[in-house]
Amino acid sequence: MFYPFFVWQNKKLKNVDPEDVMCLATEGNYTRIVLSDKTFFMVRSSLSTALKKLPPKMFIQTHRSYAVSIFFIDDIARDHFVVAGEAVPIGKQYYNKVINQLNIID
């Protein structure tokens, strides 16, 4: 069980369960928080600040602009993840850290 976090939506704080978050992506000064039902929230926050508010072992930063939830990863290639049918890039400098954070059975 993870504690929920809140985002501003229409001048109200909206409760969001971290288990529903598929990925995060930066867009300028904003971070898009994409949920499992393909809806999203835009928050005025950097990716690193947003990740500090989420469970650390649940989310992996894969690129300077992207992070994914380990629960929604379908496939992993050398340069990208597939999350809900969408490719999410893995930066070259992030690859080893990403692989080390995953629970891999050889």
HELIX and SHEET records of a PDB file:
HELIX    1   1 PRO A   18  ASP A   20  5                                   3    
HELIX    2   2 LEU A   47  LYS A   52  1                                   6    
HELIX    3   3 ILE A   70  PHE A   72  5                                   3    
HELIX    4   4 TYR A   95  GLN A  101  1                                   7    
SHEET    1   A 2 PHE A   5  GLN A   9  0                                        
SHEET    2   A 2 LYS A  12  VAL A  16 -1                                        
SHEET    1   B 5 PHE A  40  VAL A  43  0                                        
SHEET    2   B 5 TYR A  30  LEU A  35 -1                                        
SHEET    3   B 5 VAL A  21  GLU A  27 -1                                        
SHEET    4   B 5 TYR A  66  SER A  69 -1                                        
SHEET    5   B 5 PHE A  59  HIS A  63 -1                                        
SHEET    1   C 3 ILE A  73  ILE A  76  0                                        
SHEET    2   C 3 HIS A  80  VAL A  83 -1                                        
SHEET    3   C 3 GLU A  86  PRO A  89 -1                                        
END                                                                             
